[in-house]
Amino acid sequence: MTLIYQFIRSLCALYPKKVAANLSLQFVLGLTQGIGILHLLPLLSLVSGQSLQVLGAASLNGSEQGLPDLPALLSYLPQLTLTQLLVIFVLILCCHGLVKRKQFCLSAAIENAFVYHSRKSLYQALCRTNWPLLCRLRSTNINHVLTIEVQRLAHMVKLFFELTSVCLLSLFYIALGLWLQPQLLMFCLATGLVLFLLLRKYNHQANDLGLQSQQHIRSVFALAGNFLGGVKTIKAHALEPVLQDKFSRQINSTREVDDQFARSHSLAAFYYEIGASILLCLLLYLAIGVMNTGLAVLITLLFTFSRLMPKLVAGFKLYQQLLNHLPAYQAVKQLKEQLSREREAQGVKSTEASLSFNKALSFTDVCFAYPEKAVIQGVSLKIQAKEITALVGPSGSGKSTLLDLMVGIISPTQGNIFIDGRPLTPGVKKNWQGKIAYLTQEAFLFHDTVRANMQLISGRVSDENIWQVLEQVSAKTFVAALPQGLDTRIGDRGMTLSGGERQRLALARALLAKPELLILDEATNALDKEHERTIDRLIAELKGQITVVIVVHDLVRVRQADHLYVIEDGRVKERGSRAELLVAGQGYLTRLAGSSELV
């Protein structure tokens, strides 16, 4: 019940006027339906007490027909003729239909707006979340919440409004029953409450089965994500049958849970419908055999209770379905709260404009640690502007983490980073990141055209500029040979291209942005020697124009670097030029020079 209350409160907080208008329209629907039923009373009384030949001109007198005292709002009924009654009855039906259409459209608008807001706010929270949390979260779980769970929220909104509509209509039927025969109505409500309490266990089953279904669907998303992420390895080792078997078992488990909910839901509905039918028969027996109710009142009462009982059953069904979908709201809420707790610190926008990078990027006693281990320990270094700096060291030594700190996607747990003497604070981070092009080991390309990928960072640039940069990175020939040239779609993450082609396109995209700092994290590993030398020459030409930081593993790649930092175990073990470190006769570069890695 707490979660249901939170869901309703969040819906009302987002759209208070629309929800209030929707509930008002539902109230009008109940009112028009109740008034329409009351108009049957004098009509039935007239039919039972007079001949059909005189119905058209007869006037209805409530006291003579044995009718209960009418409410003041409907005191005009006894003075109406049959024709007038029928005309009013048709008008009420038309009004009811128009209000129902308006209410339906408003419900759909709220439903769509709530889903749009939930998906948008969740994605915004995802974009603002800090890098360490994004590394820990499973991408398939995020996709599952953004798609399936948010869409189930739409059904929750629909169920909520259907449930409120049923409740309001039931209240009008109850009020009508209290006016017609209060003793029977109280007996009906008491019996219905007992039936609800007896079948309460099915409500818990609905919620539990909803949680199980959610977990199974999440596993299905994970299996699909694993296949798409490792499709080449899977194909190379003929692992398709193994994964198909796992996927089939998971799908079967999901289907079994859904079937179990259908059985539980239908069984509970069956008990309610049987109970309602028995109750209706008891009410008729009491009305006719014990209370000797008049024919007009009896038929109206029968009509009222025949509409009330299905509404109560429908309300129970809707409540069960709402409980079954409740885990979707819980999943969206929990993910959003988790993302909000670890969001990136946001600075004041006005402080970003004056940032410049003309001297140096400096680390002063910088430390960084994940909850489980320390990665960077007391690093101090300086990246001179317009020069080439190389970071070398064994795998796992912390080089990529240092690059993440430079870019600002993570922040030091101790120490400071300065840009031209200015601390890299949240207030200047976004402006600083706009001056950087960061090319990682795994080139990332969108499932889009070559042109769209080239314009991702730099915005709209001319085809002439694109071809010029493609030629610089030795990519012009293969792009020109593509079926539609720059308009060729290159597949998800550029999978239709080779690793070297993807890297060259990613480098071209980085250069198009005209960055002040170009970071290359083993970005040429996928290239052959010829293209690698081309990129090395390009980097050498950039010296004096932009600042370049490269991460490499071999000596050949560091010949063009002005400064080298050897990183081992999260610390700077050596620093200087290539020649200075080799002359020293000891250390990492000397060991590397004597190994087979020297080319």
N, C-alpha and C positions, 0 to 999 in steps of 0.2 A: 504493500500500500504506500510505503514511503516513496518508492520509485515512481509509482503512478502519480502521486501528488507532485513530485518534482517535474515529471513530464508535463503535466497539465499547467503547472506554474510557469515553466519555461515557454510553453506555447502561448499562454495568456500574456506573459511579459513582452513577447516579441510583437504580438498583434492584438493588443487589448481591444481596440475599436472593432476590428473585424470579428474577433471571437464574440464580443458582446452583441454585434449585429447578427451574427449567425444564431446565437442562442435566442435572440429576440424573434427572429424569423421562425425558429422552431416553436417558440411559444405561440406565435400567431397560427402556425400550422395546427398545433394542438387545440387552440381555441376555436378555430373554424371547424375542425372535425367534431369537437364537442357540441358546438351550436348546431351543426348539421344533424347530429344524432337527436338532439332535443327537438328539432323540427319534425322528427318522425312521430313523436308522441301524439300531438293533436291529429296528425294525419291518420295514424293507426286507430286512434279513438273514433274518428269520424267514420272510417271504413267499417269498424266493428259495430257501430251504433246506428247507422242510417243506410238507406238503399242507395245503389250506385246511380240511380236516375237523378238524384237531387244533390249529388256531391259538388257539382260545379258552382252551385249558388249558396250552399249551406254555410252558415257561420259557426265557428267552433266555440263552444263554451266549456271551459275547463272543468268547472264544478259539476256540470251535468254528466260529463264523461268519466268522472272518477279519477281525474288526473291529480297528481301531487301539486302542491302550490308551486307555481313557476317562480324563478328568480325575477327580480325587478327588471333586469336587463331584457328579459324575454316576455314581459307582461303583455306585449302586443299580440302574441300568438293566438289567444282565443278569439280575437276579432277578425282574423284573416279568413278569406275563402280558400278553397282548395287550389284554385288557379294561382292566387297570390302566394300561397305556401310553396307551390311547385316552382314558381318563378324565383322566389327567394332562395329555395334549395339549390337551383341551378347556378344562381349567382354566387352562392357560398362555395359550390364546387369549383367554379371558375377562379374565384379568388384563391382558394386553396391550391389549385394547380399552378397559378402564377407565382404565389409565394414559395411553393415547393421548388419550382424551377430556379428562382432567385437564390434560395437557400442552397440548392445543389451546386450552382455555379460559385457561390461564395465559399462553400466548403472545399471545392476543388482548387480555388485560388489560394486559400490558406494552406492547403496540403502541399501544393507545388512551391509556394513561397517558403514554407518551413523546411522542405527538403533542400531547396536552393541555398537557403541561409546556412543550414547545417553542413552541407558539403563545402560551401565557400569558406565558412569560418574554420572548419577543420583543416582545409588546405592552407589557409592563411597561417594557422597555428603551426602546421607542419613546416611551412617556409621560414617561420620565425624561430624554430627550435634550434638549439645549439647542436653542433656537429657530433659531440660524443654520444648524445642520446640517439641521434639518427643512425649512428653506427651500431647501436645495440638493438634497435627495433628491426623487426623482420618486415621486409618490404611487402610480402604477400599478405601479411596481417593488416597492414595499412591499406592496401588495395581492397581487401575484403570489407573493411569498415567503410571506406569511401564509396564503395559501390553497393554491395548487397545490404549492409546494415543500414546505411542512410536511406536506401530505397524502402526498406522495411519500416522506417520511420514514417514514410508517406502513408503506408497502410495503417499505422498506428493512429495517425491524425484522422483518417477516414473512419476507423473503428470508434474513435473517441466521439466524433460528431454523430455517428449512427447510434451510439449508446446513449448520448445525451438526448437525442431525438426520441428514442424509445422510452427513456425515463420521463420526459416531459409529457409524451402522449399517454403514458401509463398514469401519470398524475391526474390528467384530465379525465380519464376513464374512471379512476378511483373517486374523484370528486363527483362525477355523474352517478356512480354507484352509491355513494354516500347519500346523495339526494333522493335516489329512487328507493333504495332499500339498505340502510346503514348496517343492519344486523348481518345481512348476507355478505356485504363487502368486508366487514371485519373478520368474518369467518374465512373468507377467501384469502385475505392477506395473512392471517395467522397460519393457515395451512400452507401457503406459499413459502413463508419464512421457514417453517419446519422442513419443507422439502429442500430448500436451499442449503440449510445447515446439514442435512443428511448427505447431500451430494457435494459438500465442500471439498472433499479430498480430490475431486477431479480438477479443481482450480489449481491445487499444488502440482498435480501431474502436468497440467498445461504449461506451467512456468518451467518445471524441470525438463520437460521434453523440448521446450524452446531453447534452453541452455545447451542441451545435448546436440540439437540440430545446428546451433551456431558453431560449436566446436568441430563438428564433422565438416561443415562447409568451409571453415577456416583451413582445415587439413587438406581439403580438395584444392583450395587456392594455393596452398604451399606446394603441393605436388605439381600443379600446373606451372608454378613459378620455377621450381627446380628443373623441370624439363626444358623450359625455354631458356633458362640461364646456362644450362650445360648441354645443349642439344648436340653440339659437335662431338663432345666426349661420349655422349649416349649413343649417337649414331656410329661412331668409330668402334665402340665395343659391343655393338648389337644388344644394348640393354633395354630396348623397347619392350620386349615381353615382360621383363621384371617390373618395369614401371607401369605397364598396362595392368598387370595383376594387382599392384598396390592401389592404383587409381580405382579399379573396379571394386575392390574390397571397401574402399572408403566411400564410394558412391552407394554401394549396397547398404552400408551402415547408415548413411544419411537417409536413404529411402526407408529403411526399417523404422527409424525414429519418426519420420513424417507419417508413415502408415500407422504407427502406434498412437500418435496424437490424433489421427483421423478416427481410429477405433475408439479411443477414450472420449473424444469429443462427441462422436455420434451416440455412444452409449449413454453419456450424461444427458444429451438432448432427448434421447428416447425415454429415459426415466422421467424427465420433466414433462414431455408431451403426454405420456401415459398418466402421470399424476395430475396434469392439467385437465385431461379428459374426464378422469374420475371425479375431480373436484367440480367440474362443470355439471356433471350429472347430479352430484349431491346438491349443488345450488338450485338446480331445477326442481329436484324433489322437495327441497325445503320451501321454495317459492310457491309451488303449486299445491303440494300435499299438506303443508303445515301453515303457511302464511296466507293462502288463498288469494294470491296476487291477481289483480285485474289483467285482462288480455293485453291491453295497450301497454301497460307498464311491464308486463311479463315479456312481451316481444322486444321492447326496448332494452330491458334488462338483459335478456338473452343475447341481443346484438352487442351490448356493451361488454358483457363478460366474454363473449366469443372473440371480441377484439382485444380485450385486456390479457387473456391468458396467453395467446401467441406472442404478445409483446413481452410479457414476462419471460417466456421461453427464449425469445430472440435476444432479450437483454442478457440472459445467462450465457448464451452462445457467444455474443459479442464480448462479454467480459472475459470468457475463457480465451478467445482469440487475442484479446488485448494482453493478457498475461503471457500468452505464447510468444508474442512479439516484443515483450518488455526487455528481454536480453539485448535486443538491438539498440534500444535507447541507452541501456547501461554501458554497452561497448563503446558507443559514440561518446558518451559523457566521460568515461574513464580515459579514453585516448586523448580527448581534448584537454582534460585536466592534467594528464601526464605531460603533454606537449607544452602546456602553459606554464607548468612548474619549472621547466628547464628551457625556457625561451631565451634567446639571445638578449643581452642587455642592449637597450635602445638609447642612443644618445640624442642630444638636441641638434636638430638639423642645421640650425643657424651657425653652429661651430664648425661645420664641415668645409665651408667654402674656401677658407684661407690655407688649406693644407697644400704643401709643396714638397717635392722630392728632387732636390738639386745637389745634396751633399752626401748623406749616408743613411743607411738603415742599420741601427745598432741594437744588439742584444746585451743587456746588463744583468748578469747573474740570474738568467732565466731558468726556471724549473717548471716541469709539467709532469703531472702524474694522473693516471686513471685510478679509479677506486681500488683496483686490484694490484697495480704496480706503478713504479716510477719509470718514466721514459726519458725525460731530459733533466739533467742535474747540473745546475750552476753554469750554464753556457753563456759566455761573453764573446761576441764577434761583431765585425763591422762589414757591411756590404757597401762599398764605395759606388756612388752614382756614376753611370755611364761606363762602368767597367764590367768585366766578366769574372764572376766568382764561382768556384766549383766546390761542392761538398762531396767528399769521398769517404768511403768506409765500408765495412762489411754489412751484409743484409741484417736488418733488425737493430741497427745501431742508433736509430732515431733521426735519420736524415729527412724522411718524409714528414715526420712530426715537426721538425724545425721549419719546413716549408709551410705547413698548416699554420704555424704560429706567425710566420711572416705575412701570410695572406690575411690572417685575422679570423679564420673560421673556428679556431680555439684560442683561449686566452691563457697566459701563464698562471700557474698556481703560486709562483713566486717570481720576483724580478720584474723587469720592465723592458718594453720594446719602444724604440724611439725612431721617428722619421724626421730627419733634419733637426734633431733635438726635441721634437714634440712627441709626447707619449701617444702610443697607439691605443686610444681609449674608444669606448663605444661611440662617442660623439664624432670621431673622425674616421671610424672603420669603413663605413659605406663609401665615403669619398675616396679612401685609400684603395679599396677593392676595385673602384672604377678605373684606377690607373694600372691595374695588373692584368696580365694574361698568364694563366696557369695551365700548363699542359702536363697531364699526368701520364703514368705508364700505360693506362688503358684509355685510349682516345674515345671520347664520348661524342656520338653523332645521333641526331634525331632521325626518326623515320619520316624523312621529308626529302625535298629536292636538294641538290648540291648548293644551289643559290640560297635557299632558305637557311641552310646550315652555315653558309659563309656570312650571312647577314645577322646571325643570332646575337653576336656581341656588339658589332659595330653599327647595327641598324641598316638602313637602306644605303647601299653603296652601288656604284655603277658596275656594269659588267666588265668594263675596261679595267677598273681597279682589281676586280676579282681575278681576271685572267692574268694580270700583271703579277699578282702575288702567287697565283698557282704556278706560274713559270719560275718564280724565285725558289719554290720548294720542290721543283721537278714534278709537279702534278698536272701541268697543262696538257701533256700528251694523253694521259689515260682518261682525263675528264673529257677532252675533246672527242675521244673515241667512244664514250658512252652513248647509248641510243638517242637520248634527248639532250646531250650535253649538260649544261647547268640545270636543266629542268628534269633531269633523271632522278627518280626516287631511289635512295640507296639502302632501303630496308631498315628494319629495327636495329638501332645501334650501328648502322652501316654494315650489316652482315653480308651484303652482296659484294663488298670490297675486301681486298686482302688487308692484313694487319698493317703493312707498310703504307698502303694507299690511305687507310683511315688516319694514320699518324700524320701523313703529309697534309691531308685536308684539315685536320685539327690545328696543325701548325700554321697553315695559311689563314685560317679563321682567327687565330691569335694575332698574327701580324696585321691583319686588316683593321684590328681594333686600335692600332698605333699605341701600344702600351708604353708606359714609362719603365715598368719592370716586367721582364719576361722570365718566367720560371719554367724550367724543363726538368721534370722528374723522370729520368731514364726514358725520355720521350722518343729517342731514336733507336731503341732496342729492336723494334720490329723491322727496321730497314736493312736492306742489303748494303754491302760495303760501298758500292758506287753512290747510292742515294745518301748514305750516311756521310760520305765525304762532301757531297753537295750541301747538306744541311750544316756541316761544320764550317764550310766556307761562308755560308750565309750568316752564321752566328758571328764569325770573325768580322764580317762586314758591318755588323750591327754595333761593334765596339765603338764607343764614343757617341753613339746616337741614343741608345737606350741601355738600361742596366739589365744584365743577364745573370741569372743564377741557375746553374746546372748541377744535377746529381748524376754522378758517373761511377763506374767500377773499375775502369782501366786507365792506364797512363796515356794512351794515345788520345783519348777524349779530353784530357786536361791540358794539352800543349798550348791552347789558345787562352787559357785562364790567366788572369792577372794575379788572383789570390786563390789559395787552396786552404780548406779547413778539413782536417781529418777527424771524423766523428766516430768514436767507439764507446759503446756502453753509455750512450746519452751524454757524453762529455766531449769537449774539444781537446784532442790529444796532441795535435800538431797544427801549425799554421805557418803560412809563408807562400812563396812562389814555388812552382814545380822544381825549378833548378835548385833553390835553397833546400828544399826537403830531400832531394836526392843527394845533394852534396853532404848532407848531415850523416849519411851512411847508415842510418838506422830508422826504424819506424815503419809505418804501414806502407808508404810509397816505395821504400827500399825493398821490403818483402814482396811487394807487387811486381817490382821491376825484375826480381829474380825468379818469378814464377812463370808458368806457361801462359798466364793471362796477358803478358806483355806482347803486343803485336807490332 
